[in-house]
Amino acid sequence: MTDLQTPLAMPVSTTHEIPGRAIAGFVGPVFGLIVRSTGAGGNFKGTFKSMKQGEVVEFTASLEDARHIALERLVEHAQAQGGTAVVGLRFDSTDMGQTQGMAEILAYGTAVTLA
């Protein structure tokens, strides 16, 4: 599991600006992708718990972890493209099939350079 408290290596914003900073140029679209499985043990426990009402903690923890990894990969892609920040951050997710117990998490945005 990743440390969800670790700061990112560059500013990332869901808006199209970085507060207090001027955008000098646009680099282009960037993304971070992960396909995550809960694993046999987590899938079994999660499936069993899903029969009751309430949060399925095993699935929540796995998806939180996957989202953070996707975000870290987005930042790495932005750095590789020469960006110094990411604006317009969005997330998308897809269920890869209930029988496989996998989910795709995609983080995407626009890499920019800051003045």
Jmol script that loads the backbone (N, CA, C; Angstrom):
load data "model"
ATOM      1  N   MET A   1       0.824  -1.169   0.000  1.00  0.00           N
ATOM      2  CA  MET A   1       0.000   0.000   0.000  1.00  0.00           C
ATOM      3  C   MET A   1       0.878   1.247   0.000  1.00  0.00           C
ATOM      4  N   THR A   2       0.423   2.290  -0.720  1.00  0.00           N
ATOM      5  CA  THR A   2       1.206   3.514  -0.778  1.00  0.00           C
ATOM      6  C   THR A   2       0.870   4.412   0.404  1.00  0.00           C
ATOM      7  N   ASP A   3       1.750   5.353   0.677  1.00  0.00           N
ATOM      8  CA  ASP A   3       1.520   6.324   1.737  1.00  0.00           C
ATOM      9  C   ASP A   3       0.701   7.467   1.147  1.00  0.00           C
ATOM     10  N   LEU A   4      -0.576   7.543   1.503  1.00  0.00           N
ATOM     11  CA  LEU A   4      -1.468   8.538   0.935  1.00  0.00           C
ATOM     12  C   LEU A   4      -1.155   9.951   1.410  1.00  0.00           C
ATOM     13  N   GLN A   5      -0.285  10.095   2.397  1.00  0.00           N
ATOM     14  CA  GLN A   5       0.076  11.407   2.913  1.00  0.00           C
ATOM     15  C   GLN A   5       1.305  11.998   2.224  1.00  0.00           C
ATOM     16  N   THR A   6       1.986  11.213   1.376  1.00  0.00           N
ATOM     17  CA  THR A   6       3.176  11.684   0.700  1.00  0.00           C
ATOM     18  C   THR A   6       2.814  12.770  -0.298  1.00  0.00           C
ATOM     19  N   PRO A   7       3.457  13.949  -0.201  1.00  0.00           N
ATOM     20  CA  PRO A   7       3.142  15.021  -1.152  1.00  0.00           C
ATOM     21  C   PRO A   7       3.624  14.657  -2.565  1.00  0.00           C
ATOM     22  N   LEU A   8       2.928  15.187  -3.553  1.00  0.00           N
ATOM     23  CA  LEU A   8       3.310  14.945  -4.940  1.00  0.00           C
ATOM     24  C   LEU A   8       4.528  15.784  -5.300  1.00  0.00           C
ATOM     25  N   ALA A   9       5.236  15.381  -6.346  1.00  0.00           N
ATOM     26  CA  ALA A   9       6.481  16.039  -6.745  1.00  0.00           C
ATOM     27  C   ALA A   9       6.253  17.367  -7.465  1.00  0.00           C
ATOM     28  N   MET A  10       4.996  17.695  -7.778  1.00  0.00           N
ATOM     29  CA  MET A  10       4.688  18.959  -8.449  1.00  0.00           C
ATOM     30  C   MET A  10       3.265  19.367  -8.107  1.00  0.00           C
ATOM     31  N   PRO A  11       2.935  20.643  -8.329  1.00  0.00           N
ATOM     32  CA  PRO A  11       1.552  21.068  -8.086  1.00  0.00           C
ATOM     33  C   PRO A  11       0.590  20.394  -9.071  1.00  0.00           C
ATOM     34  N   VAL A  12      -0.543  19.951  -8.544  1.00  0.00           N
ATOM     35  CA  VAL A  12      -1.595  19.342  -9.354  1.00  0.00           C
ATOM     36  C   VAL A  12      -2.913  19.975  -8.914  1.00  0.00           C
ATOM     37  N   SER A  13      -3.724  20.400  -9.902  1.00  0.00           N
ATOM     38  CA  SER A  13      -4.969  21.084  -9.589  1.00  0.00           C
ATOM     39  C   SER A  13      -6.119  20.552 -10.433  1.00  0.00           C
ATOM     40  N   THR A  14      -7.295  20.478  -9.834  1.00  0.00           N
ATOM     41  CA  THR A  14      -8.484  20.098 -10.595  1.00  0.00           C
ATOM     42  C   THR A  14      -9.006  21.271 -11.417  1.00  0.00           C
ATOM     43  N   THR A  15      -8.582  22.474 -11.101  1.00  0.00           N
ATOM     44  CA  THR A  15      -8.964  23.651 -11.879  1.00  0.00           C
ATOM     45  C   THR A  15      -7.963  23.831 -13.020  1.00  0.00           C
ATOM     46  N   HIS A  16      -8.166  24.850 -13.823  1.00  0.00           N
ATOM     47  CA  HIS A  16      -7.272  25.082 -14.961  1.00  0.00           C
ATOM     48  C   HIS A  16      -6.228  26.150 -14.661  1.00  0.00           C
ATOM     49  N   GLU A  17      -5.910  26.264 -13.377  1.00  0.00           N
ATOM     50  CA  GLU A  17      -4.870  27.185 -12.944  1.00  0.00           C
ATOM     51  C   GLU A  17      -4.240  26.666 -11.659  1.00  0.00           C
ATOM     52  N   ILE A  18      -3.075  27.183 -11.362  1.00  0.00           N
ATOM     53  CA  ILE A  18      -2.413  26.905 -10.085  1.00  0.00           C
ATOM     54  C   ILE A  18      -2.460  28.225  -9.312  1.00  0.00           C
ATOM     55  N   PRO A  19      -3.222  28.291  -8.232  1.00  0.00           N
ATOM     56  CA  PRO A  19      -3.366  29.551  -7.501  1.00  0.00           C
ATOM     57  C   PRO A  19      -2.021  30.178  -7.146  1.00  0.00           C
ATOM     58  N   GLY A  20      -1.897  31.463  -7.472  1.00  0.00           N
ATOM     59  CA  GLY A  20      -0.682  32.204  -7.155  1.00  0.00           C
ATOM     60  C   GLY A  20       0.461  32.002  -8.134  1.00  0.00           C
ATOM     61  N   ARG A  21       0.244  31.219  -9.186  1.00  0.00           N
ATOM     62  CA  ARG A  21       1.296  30.945 -10.175  1.00  0.00           C
ATOM     63  C   ARG A  21       0.761  31.219 -11.571  1.00  0.00           C
ATOM     64  N   ALA A  22       1.623  31.712 -12.431  1.00  0.00           N
ATOM     65  CA  ALA A  22       1.245  31.954 -13.828  1.00  0.00           C
ATOM     66  C   ALA A  22       1.674  30.768 -14.685  1.00  0.00           C
ATOM     67  N   ILE A  23       0.827  30.390 -15.614  1.00  0.00           N
ATOM     68  CA  ILE A  23       1.169  29.308 -16.544  1.00  0.00           C
ATOM     69  C   ILE A  23       1.941  29.907 -17.711  1.00  0.00           C
ATOM     70  N   ALA A  24       3.160  29.413 -17.915  1.00  0.00           N
ATOM     71  CA  ALA A  24       4.017  29.915 -18.995  1.00  0.00           C
ATOM     72  C   ALA A  24       3.744  29.211 -20.312  1.00  0.00           C
ATOM     73  N   GLY A  25       3.361  27.941 -20.248  1.00  0.00           N
ATOM     74  CA  GLY A  25       3.101  27.204 -21.482  1.00  0.00           C
ATOM     75  C   GLY A  25       2.392  25.897 -21.213  1.00  0.00           C
ATOM     76  N   PHE A  26       1.741  25.403 -22.256  1.00  0.00           N
ATOM     77  CA  PHE A  26       1.051  24.119 -22.178  1.00  0.00           C
ATOM     78  C   PHE A  26       1.924  23.052 -22.820  1.00  0.00           C
ATOM     79  N   VAL A  27       2.106  21.939 -22.124  1.00  0.00           N
ATOM     80  CA  VAL A  27       2.917  20.830 -22.614  1.00  0.00           C
ATOM     81  C   VAL A  27       2.041  19.821 -23.358  1.00  0.00           C
ATOM     82  N   GLY A  28       0.913  19.464 -22.765  1.00  0.00           N
ATOM     83  CA  GLY A  28       0.005  18.536 -23.410  1.00  0.00           C
ATOM     84  C   GLY A  28      -0.646  17.583 -22.435  1.00  0.00           C
ATOM     85  N   PRO A  29      -1.490  16.688 -22.958  1.00  0.00           N
ATOM     86  CA  PRO A  29      -2.197  15.757 -22.090  1.00  0.00           C
ATOM     87  C   PRO A  29      -1.258  14.731 -21.458  1.00  0.00           C
ATOM     88  N   VAL A  30      -1.557  14.407 -20.204  1.00  0.00           N
ATOM     89  CA  VAL A  30      -0.777  13.400 -19.481  1.00  0.00           C
ATOM     90  C   VAL A  30      -1.745  12.504 -18.724  1.00  0.00           C
ATOM     91  N   PHE A  31      -1.279  11.298 -18.412  1.00  0.00           N
ATOM     92  CA  PHE A  31      -2.146  10.353 -17.725  1.00  0.00           C
ATOM     93  C   PHE A  31      -1.345   9.405 -16.860  1.00  0.00           C
ATOM     94  N   GLY A  32      -2.039   8.790 -15.933  1.00  0.00           N
ATOM     95  CA  GLY A  32      -1.499   7.725 -15.098  1.00  0.00           C
ATOM     96  C   GLY A  32      -2.558   6.648 -15.010  1.00  0.00           C
ATOM     97  N   LEU A  33      -2.183   5.421 -15.251  1.00  0.00           N
ATOM     98  CA  LEU A  33      -3.144   4.329 -15.331  1.00  0.00           C
ATOM     99  C   LEU A  33      -2.704   3.164 -14.454  1.00  0.00           C
ATOM    100  N   ILE A  34      -3.680   2.535 -13.812  1.00  0.00           N
ATOM    101  CA  ILE A  34      -3.426   1.301 -13.075  1.00  0.00           C
ATOM    102  C   ILE A  34      -4.673   0.425 -13.176  1.00  0.00           C
ATOM    103  N   VAL A  35      -4.444  -0.858 -13.349  1.00  0.00           N
ATOM    104  CA  VAL A  35      -5.513  -1.848 -13.256  1.00  0.00           C
ATOM    105  C   VAL A  35      -5.224  -2.633 -11.993  1.00  0.00           C
ATOM    106  N   ARG A  36      -6.175  -2.631 -11.087  1.00  0.00           N
ATOM    107  CA  ARG A  36      -5.933  -3.177  -9.764  1.00  0.00           C
ATOM    108  C   ARG A  36      -6.904  -4.316  -9.462  1.00  0.00           C
ATOM    109  N   SER A  37      -6.377  -5.382  -8.889  1.00  0.00           N
ATOM    110  CA  SER A  37      -7.198  -6.494  -8.427  1.00  0.00           C
ATOM    111  C   SER A  37      -7.215  -6.468  -6.910  1.00  0.00           C
ATOM    112  N   THR A  38      -8.313  -6.864  -6.333  1.00  0.00           N
ATOM    113  CA  THR A  38      -8.373  -6.937  -4.875  1.00  0.00           C
ATOM    114  C   THR A  38      -7.656  -8.163  -4.356  1.00  0.00           C
ATOM    115  N   GLY A  39      -7.341  -9.106  -5.236  1.00  0.00           N
ATOM    116  CA  GLY A  39      -6.703 -10.346  -4.821  1.00  0.00           C
ATOM    117  C   GLY A  39      -7.750 -11.323  -4.321  1.00  0.00           C
ATOM    118  N   ALA A  40      -7.404 -12.571  -4.294  1.00  0.00           N
ATOM    119  CA  ALA A  40      -8.366 -13.613  -3.930  1.00  0.00           C
ATOM    120  C   ALA A  40      -8.904 -13.423  -2.514  1.00  0.00           C
ATOM    121  N   GLY A  41      -8.031 -13.121  -1.563  1.00  0.00           N
ATOM    122  CA  GLY A  41      -8.478 -12.956  -0.177  1.00  0.00           C
ATOM    123  C   GLY A  41      -9.375 -11.754  -0.005  1.00  0.00           C
ATOM    124  N   GLY A  42      -8.952 -10.611  -0.540  1.00  0.00           N
ATOM    125  CA  GLY A  42      -9.763  -9.398  -0.444  1.00  0.00           C
ATOM    126  C   GLY A  42     -11.054  -9.526  -1.206  1.00  0.00           C
ATOM    127  N   ASN A  43     -10.990 -10.181  -2.365  1.00  0.00           N
ATOM    128  CA  ASN A  43     -12.191 -10.360  -3.168  1.00  0.00           C
ATOM    129  C   ASN A  43     -13.198 -11.239  -2.432  1.00  0.00           C
ATOM    130  N   PHE A  44     -12.724 -12.304  -1.809  1.00  0.00           N
ATOM    131  CA  PHE A  44     -13.605 -13.200  -1.066  1.00  0.00           C
ATOM    132  C   PHE A  44     -14.248 -12.472   0.113  1.00  0.00           C
ATOM    133  N   LYS A  45     -13.410 -11.784   0.916  1.00  0.00           N
ATOM    134  CA  LYS A  45     -13.937 -11.061   2.067  1.00  0.00           C
ATOM    135  C   LYS A  45     -14.879  -9.949   1.630  1.00  0.00           C
ATOM    136  N   GLY A  46     -14.490  -9.234   0.561  1.00  0.00           N
ATOM    137  CA  GLY A  46     -15.329  -8.145   0.065  1.00  0.00           C
ATOM    138  C   GLY A  46     -16.650  -8.639  -0.482  1.00  0.00           C
ATOM    139  N   THR A  47     -16.626  -9.736  -1.214  1.00  0.00           N
ATOM    140  CA  THR A  47     -17.865 -10.300  -1.752  1.00  0.00           C
ATOM    141  C   THR A  47     -18.782 -10.740  -0.626  1.00  0.00           C
ATOM    142  N   PHE A  48     -18.205 -11.372   0.393  1.00  0.00           N
ATOM    143  CA  PHE A  48     -18.996 -11.808   1.547  1.00  0.00           C
ATOM    144  C   PHE A  48     -19.624 -10.609   2.248  1.00  0.00           C
ATOM    145  N   LYS A  49     -18.829  -9.546   2.461  1.00  0.00           N
ATOM    146  CA  LYS A  49     -19.334  -8.361   3.150  1.00  0.00           C
ATOM    147  C   LYS A  49     -20.367  -7.609   2.310  1.00  0.00           C
ATOM    148  N   SER A  50     -20.273  -7.717   0.977  1.00  0.00           N
ATOM    149  CA  SER A  50     -21.211  -6.985   0.121  1.00  0.00           C
ATOM    150  C   SER A  50     -22.628  -7.512   0.255  1.00  0.00           C
ATOM    151  N   MET A  51     -22.795  -8.646   0.878  1.00  0.00           N
ATOM    152  CA  MET A  51     -24.140  -9.195   1.098  1.00  0.00           C
ATOM    153  C   MET A  51     -24.870  -8.417   2.195  1.00  0.00           C
ATOM    154  N   LYS A  52     -24.114  -7.677   3.008  1.00  0.00           N
ATOM    155  CA  LYS A  52     -24.698  -6.846   4.051  1.00  0.00           C
ATOM    156  C   LYS A  52     -24.674  -5.399   3.581  1.00  0.00           C
ATOM    157  N   GLN A  53     -25.461  -4.560   4.238  1.00  0.00           N
ATOM    158  CA  GLN A  53     -25.457  -3.147   3.927  1.00  0.00           C
ATOM    159  C   GLN A  53     -24.254  -2.482   4.570  1.00  0.00           C
ATOM    160  N   GLY A  54     -23.656  -1.495   3.897  1.00  0.00           N
ATOM    161  CA  GLY A  54     -22.550  -0.745   4.470  1.00  0.00           C
ATOM    162  C   GLY A  54     -21.328  -0.764   3.581  1.00  0.00           C
ATOM    163  N   GLU A  55     -20.306  -0.073   4.024  1.00  0.00           N
ATOM    164  CA  GLU A  55     -19.062   0.051   3.264  1.00  0.00           C
ATOM    165  C   GLU A  55     -18.299  -1.265   3.257  1.00  0.00           C
ATOM    166  N   VAL A  56     -17.693  -1.564   2.112  1.00  0.00           N
ATOM    167  CA  VAL A  56     -16.825  -2.735   1.987  1.00  0.00           C
ATOM    168  C   VAL A  56     -15.391  -2.197   2.051  1.00  0.00           C
ATOM    169  N   VAL A  57     -14.848  -2.205   3.245  1.00  0.00           N
ATOM    170  CA  VAL A  57     -13.562  -1.568   3.532  1.00  0.00           C
ATOM    171  C   VAL A  57     -12.437  -2.132   2.668  1.00  0.00           C
ATOM    172  N   GLU A  58     -12.447  -3.435   2.392  1.00  0.00           N
ATOM    173  CA  GLU A  58     -11.385  -4.050   1.582  1.00  0.00           C
ATOM    174  C   GLU A  58     -11.336  -3.425   0.187  1.00  0.00           C
ATOM    175  N   PHE A  59     -12.497  -3.166  -0.390  1.00  0.00           N
ATOM    176  CA  PHE A  59     -12.538  -2.570  -1.721  1.00  0.00           C
ATOM    177  C   PHE A  59     -12.184  -1.089  -1.670  1.00  0.00           C
ATOM    178  N   THR A  60     -12.658  -0.385  -0.643  1.00  0.00           N
ATOM    179  CA  THR A  60     -12.361   1.047  -0.503  1.00  0.00           C
ATOM    180  C   THR A  60     -10.859   1.280  -0.388  1.00  0.00           C
ATOM    181  N   ALA A  61     -10.196   0.522   0.468  1.00  0.00           N
ATOM    182  CA  ALA A  61      -8.755   0.681   0.665  1.00  0.00           C
ATOM    183  C   ALA A  61      -7.996   0.390  -0.617  1.00  0.00           C
ATOM    184  N   SER A  62      -8.392  -0.632  -1.338  1.00  0.00           N
ATOM    185  CA  SER A  62      -7.724  -0.994  -2.582  1.00  0.00           C
ATOM    186  C   SER A  62      -7.887   0.104  -3.636  1.00  0.00           C
ATOM    187  N   LEU A  63      -9.083   0.676  -3.728  1.00  0.00           N
ATOM    188  CA  LEU A  63      -9.317   1.728  -4.716  1.00  0.00           C
ATOM    189  C   LEU A  63      -8.639   3.036  -4.336  1.00  0.00           C
ATOM    190  N   GLU A  64      -8.574   3.369  -3.054  1.00  0.00           N
ATOM    191  CA  GLU A  64      -7.846   4.561  -2.614  1.00  0.00           C
ATOM    192  C   GLU A  64      -6.365   4.437  -2.975  1.00  0.00           C
ATOM    193  N   ASP A  65      -5.810   3.275  -2.735  1.00  0.00           N
ATOM    194  CA  ASP A  65      -4.418   3.010  -3.054  1.00  0.00           C
ATOM    195  C   ASP A  65      -4.182   3.123  -4.561  1.00  0.00           C
ATOM    196  N   ALA A  66      -5.067   2.535  -5.344  1.00  0.00           N
ATOM    197  CA  ALA A  66      -4.937   2.577  -6.803  1.00  0.00           C
ATOM    198  C   ALA A  66      -5.036   4.005  -7.319  1.00  0.00           C
ATOM    199  N   ARG A  67      -5.935   4.794  -6.751  1.00  0.00           N
ATOM    200  CA  ARG A  67      -6.074   6.194  -7.183  1.00  0.00           C
ATOM    201  C   ARG A  67      -4.794   6.975  -6.913  1.00  0.00           C
ATOM    202  N   HIS A  68      -4.174   6.741  -5.762  1.00  0.00           N
ATOM    203  CA  HIS A  68      -2.927   7.445  -5.437  1.00  0.00           C
ATOM    204  C   HIS A  68      -1.796   7.022  -6.392  1.00  0.00           C
ATOM    205  N   ILE A  69      -1.713   5.745  -6.711  1.00  0.00           N
ATOM    206  CA  ILE A  69      -0.692   5.269  -7.664  1.00  0.00           C
ATOM    207  C   ILE A  69      -0.923   5.887  -9.034  1.00  0.00           C
ATOM    208  N   ALA A  70      -2.183   5.951  -9.486  1.00  0.00           N
ATOM    209  CA  ALA A  70      -2.496   6.568 -10.780  1.00  0.00           C
ATOM    210  C   ALA A  70      -2.067   8.030 -10.780  1.00  0.00           C
ATOM    211  N   LEU A  71      -2.278   8.736  -9.671  1.00  0.00           N
ATOM    212  CA  LEU A  71      -1.882  10.135  -9.550  1.00  0.00           C
ATOM    213  C   LEU A  71      -0.363  10.283  -9.601  1.00  0.00           C
ATOM    214  N   GLU A  72       0.361   9.405  -8.907  1.00  0.00           N
ATOM    215  CA  GLU A  72       1.826   9.443  -8.950  1.00  0.00           C
ATOM    216  C   GLU A  72       2.336   9.182 -10.370  1.00  0.00           C
ATOM    217  N   ARG A  73       1.698   8.265 -11.093  1.00  0.00           N
ATOM    218  CA  ARG A  73       2.098   7.971 -12.477  1.00  0.00           C
ATOM    219  C   ARG A  73       1.792   9.146 -13.400  1.00  0.00           C
ATOM    220  N   LEU A  74       0.700   9.863 -13.141  1.00  0.00           N
ATOM    221  CA  LEU A  74       0.379  11.070 -13.894  1.00  0.00           C
ATOM    222  C   LEU A  74       1.498  12.096 -13.733  1.00  0.00           C
ATOM    223  N   VAL A  75       1.934  12.303 -12.502  1.00  0.00           N
ATOM    224  CA  VAL A  75       3.016  13.256 -12.225  1.00  0.00           C
ATOM    225  C   VAL A  75       4.303  12.824 -12.932  1.00  0.00           C
ATOM    226  N   GLU A  76       4.625  11.538 -12.885  1.00  0.00           N
ATOM    227  CA  GLU A  76       5.827  11.033 -13.575  1.00  0.00           C
ATOM    228  C   GLU A  76       5.733  11.283 -15.082  1.00  0.00           C
ATOM    229  N   HIS A  77       4.552  11.071 -15.662  1.00  0.00           N
ATOM    230  CA  HIS A  77       4.367  11.314 -17.096  1.00  0.00           C
ATOM    231  C   HIS A  77       4.532  12.802 -17.413  1.00  0.00           C
ATOM    232  N   ALA A  78       3.973  13.671 -16.562  1.00  0.00           N
ATOM    233  CA  ALA A  78       4.114  15.116 -16.755  1.00  0.00           C
ATOM    234  C   ALA A  78       5.577  15.536 -16.689  1.00  0.00           C
ATOM    235  N   GLN A  79       6.320  15.007 -15.726  1.00  0.00           N
ATOM    236  CA  GLN A  79       7.748  15.331 -15.602  1.00  0.00           C
ATOM    237  C   GLN A  79       8.517  14.858 -16.834  1.00  0.00           C
ATOM    238  N   ALA A  80       8.204  13.664 -17.319  1.00  0.00           N
ATOM    239  CA  ALA A  80       8.885  13.116 -18.499  1.00  0.00           C
ATOM    240  C   ALA A  80       8.612  13.957 -19.743  1.00  0.00           C
ATOM    241  N   GLN A  81       7.466  14.631 -19.776  1.00  0.00           N
ATOM    242  CA  GLN A  81       7.115  15.470 -20.918  1.00  0.00           C
ATOM    243  C   GLN A  81       7.638  16.900 -20.768  1.00  0.00           C
ATOM    244  N   GLY A  82       8.244  17.205 -19.629  1.00  0.00           N
ATOM    245  CA  GLY A  82       8.799  18.542 -19.398  1.00  0.00           C
ATOM    246  C   GLY A  82       7.880  19.471 -18.630  1.00  0.00           C
ATOM    247  N   GLY A  83       6.793  18.959 -18.093  1.00  0.00           N
ATOM    248  CA  GLY A  83       5.869  19.789 -17.323  1.00  0.00           C
ATOM    249  C   GLY A  83       6.372  20.046 -15.918  1.00  0.00           C
ATOM    250  N   THR A  84       5.905  21.161 -15.353  1.00  0.00           N
ATOM    251  CA  THR A  84       6.244  21.487 -13.967  1.00  0.00           C
ATOM    252  C   THR A  84       4.996  21.531 -13.084  1.00  0.00           C
ATOM    253  N   ALA A  85       3.829  21.295 -13.686  1.00  0.00           N
ATOM    254  CA  ALA A  85       2.564  21.230 -12.952  1.00  0.00           C
ATOM    255  C   ALA A  85       1.531  20.538 -13.842  1.00  0.00           C
ATOM    256  N   VAL A  86       0.418  20.128 -13.223  1.00  0.00           N
ATOM    257  CA  VAL A  86      -0.699  19.529 -13.965  1.00  0.00           C
ATOM    258  C   VAL A  86      -1.963  20.277 -13.579  1.00  0.00           C
ATOM    259  N   VAL A  87      -2.736  20.685 -14.588  1.00  0.00           N
ATOM    260  CA  VAL A  87      -4.021  21.338 -14.352  1.00  0.00           C
ATOM    261  C   VAL A  87      -5.134  20.489 -14.964  1.00  0.00           C
ATOM    262  N   GLY A  88      -6.353  20.735 -14.514  1.00  0.00           N
ATOM    263  CA  GLY A  88      -7.505  20.017 -15.052  1.00  0.00           C
ATOM    264  C   GLY A  88      -7.531  18.547 -14.689  1.00  0.00           C
ATOM    265  N   LEU A  89      -7.013  18.206 -13.505  1.00  0.00           N
ATOM    266  CA  LEU A  89      -6.969  16.804 -13.084  1.00  0.00           C
ATOM    267  C   LEU A  89      -8.363  16.203 -13.024  1.00  0.00           C
ATOM    268  N   ARG A  90      -8.502  15.009 -13.580  1.00  0.00           N
ATOM    269  CA  ARG A  90      -9.743  14.248 -13.503  1.00  0.00           C
ATOM    270  C   ARG A  90      -9.393  12.784 -13.270  1.00  0.00           C
ATOM    271  N   PHE A  91     -10.352  12.040 -12.743  1.00  0.00           N
ATOM    272  CA  PHE A  91     -10.216  10.599 -12.574  1.00  0.00           C
ATOM    273  C   PHE A  91     -11.339   9.910 -13.334  1.00  0.00           C
ATOM    274  N   ASP A  92     -11.041   8.736 -13.831  1.00  0.00           N
ATOM    275  CA  ASP A  92     -12.037   7.886 -14.466  1.00  0.00           C
ATOM    276  C   ASP A  92     -11.784   6.472 -13.967  1.00  0.00           C
ATOM    277  N   SER A  93     -12.835   5.686 -13.838  1.00  0.00           N
ATOM    278  CA  SER A  93     -12.656   4.298 -13.411  1.00  0.00           C
ATOM    279  C   SER A  93     -13.586   3.403 -14.203  1.00  0.00           C
ATOM    280  N   THR A  94     -13.141   2.189 -14.391  1.00  0.00           N
ATOM    281  CA  THR A  94     -13.907   1.199 -15.122  1.00  0.00           C
ATOM    282  C   THR A  94     -13.813  -0.126 -14.395  1.00  0.00           C
ATOM    283  N   ASP A  95     -14.939  -0.789 -14.257  1.00  0.00           N
ATOM    284  CA  ASP A  95     -14.976  -2.137 -13.687  1.00  0.00           C
ATOM    285  C   ASP A  95     -14.552  -3.099 -14.790  1.00  0.00           C
ATOM    286  N   MET A  96     -13.519  -3.878 -14.530  1.00  0.00           N
ATOM    287  CA  MET A  96     -12.998  -4.799 -15.547  1.00  0.00           C
ATOM    288  C   MET A  96     -13.737  -6.139 -15.506  1.00  0.00           C
ATOM    289  N   GLY A  97     -14.862  -6.183 -14.851  1.00  0.00           N
ATOM    290  CA  GLY A  97     -15.631  -7.421 -14.776  1.00  0.00           C
ATOM    291  C   GLY A  97     -15.709  -7.916 -13.352  1.00  0.00           C
ATOM    292  N   GLN A  98     -16.910  -8.170 -12.898  1.00  0.00           N
ATOM    293  CA  GLN A  98     -17.074  -8.605 -11.516  1.00  0.00           C
ATOM    294  C   GLN A  98     -16.450  -9.968 -11.264  1.00  0.00           C
ATOM    295  N   THR A  99     -16.394 -10.818 -12.281  1.00  0.00           N
ATOM    296  CA  THR A  99     -15.812 -12.144 -12.063  1.00  0.00           C
ATOM    297  C   THR A  99     -14.299 -12.065 -11.897  1.00  0.00           C
ATOM    298  N   GLN A 100     -13.660 -11.059 -12.530  1.00  0.00           N
ATOM    299  CA  GLN A 100     -12.215 -10.909 -12.381  1.00  0.00           C
ATOM    300  C   GLN A 100     -11.848 -10.095 -11.146  1.00  0.00           C
ATOM    301  N   GLY A 101     -12.768  -9.268 -10.633  1.00  0.00           N
ATOM    302  CA  GLY A 101     -12.497  -8.455  -9.450  1.00  0.00           C
ATOM    303  C   GLY A 101     -11.438  -7.407  -9.686  1.00  0.00           C
ATOM    304  N   MET A 102     -11.415  -6.802 -10.880  1.00  0.00           N
ATOM    305  CA  MET A 102     -10.408  -5.791 -11.205  1.00  0.00           C
ATOM    306  C   MET A 102     -11.078  -4.473 -11.560  1.00  0.00           C
ATOM    307  N   ALA A 103     -10.367  -3.392 -11.290  1.00  0.00           N
ATOM    308  CA  ALA A 103     -10.840  -2.063 -11.649  1.00  0.00           C
ATOM    309  C   ALA A 103      -9.695  -1.292 -12.286  1.00  0.00           C
ATOM    310  N   GLU A 104     -10.027  -0.524 -13.319  1.00  0.00           N
ATOM    311  CA  GLU A 104      -9.062   0.374 -13.962  1.00  0.00           C
ATOM    312  C   GLU A 104      -9.285   1.758 -13.382  1.00  0.00           C
ATOM    313  N   ILE A 105      -8.206   2.402 -12.966  1.00  0.00           N
ATOM    314  CA  ILE A 105      -8.258   3.771 -12.476  1.00  0.00           C
ATOM    315  C   ILE A 105      -7.354   4.601 -13.378  1.00  0.00           C
ATOM    316  N   LEU A 106      -7.894   5.664 -13.950  1.00  0.00           N
ATOM    317  CA  LEU A 106      -7.152   6.553 -14.837  1.00  0.00           C
ATOM    318  C   LEU A 106      -7.171   7.955 -14.264  1.00  0.00           C
ATOM    319  N   ALA A 107      -6.006   8.548 -14.108  1.00  0.00           N
ATOM    320  CA  ALA A 107      -5.876   9.965 -13.739  1.00  0.00           C
ATOM    321  C   ALA A 107      -5.381  10.681 -14.983  1.00  0.00           C
ATOM    322  N   TYR A 108      -6.033  11.795 -15.338  1.00  0.00           N
ATOM    323  CA  TYR A 108      -5.586  12.514 -16.521  1.00  0.00           C
ATOM    324  C   TYR A 108      -5.730  14.015 -16.334  1.00  0.00           C
ATOM    325  N   GLY A 109      -4.943  14.757 -17.082  1.00  0.00           N
ATOM    326  CA  GLY A 109      -4.955  16.209 -17.000  1.00  0.00           C
ATOM    327  C   GLY A 109      -4.044  16.786 -18.066  1.00  0.00           C
ATOM    328  N   THR A 110      -3.711  18.060 -17.910  1.00  0.00           N
ATOM    329  CA  THR A 110      -2.858  18.760 -18.851  1.00  0.00           C
ATOM    330  C   THR A 110      -1.581  19.191 -18.152  1.00  0.00           C
ATOM    331  N   ALA A 111      -0.449  18.774 -18.696  1.00  0.00           N
ATOM    332  CA  ALA A 111       0.840  19.211 -18.150  1.00  0.00           C
ATOM    333  C   ALA A 111       1.122  20.634 -18.645  1.00  0.00           C
ATOM    334  N   VAL A 112       1.604  21.460 -17.743  1.00  0.00           N
ATOM    335  CA  VAL A 112       1.958  22.840 -18.069  1.00  0.00           C
ATOM    336  C   VAL A 112       3.324  23.158 -17.472  1.00  0.00           C
ATOM    337  N   THR A 113       3.875  24.279 -17.940  1.00  0.00           N
ATOM    338  CA  THR A 113       5.074  24.814 -17.304  1.00  0.00           C
ATOM    339  C   THR A 113       4.655  26.095 -16.589  1.00  0.00           C
ATOM    340  N   LEU A 114       5.209  26.296 -15.420  1.00  0.00           N
ATOM    341  CA  LEU A 114       4.893  27.476 -14.637  1.00  0.00           C
ATOM    342  C   LEU A 114       5.969  28.539 -14.815  1.00  0.00           C
ATOM    343  N   ALA A 115       5.531  29.804 -14.765  1.00  0.00           N
ATOM    344  CA  ALA A 115       6.474  30.916 -14.901  1.00  0.00           C
ATOM    345  C   ALA A 115       7.280  31.065 -13.623  1.00  0.00           C
TER     346      ALA A 115
END
end "model"
wireframe off; spacefill off
backbone 0.3
color backbone group
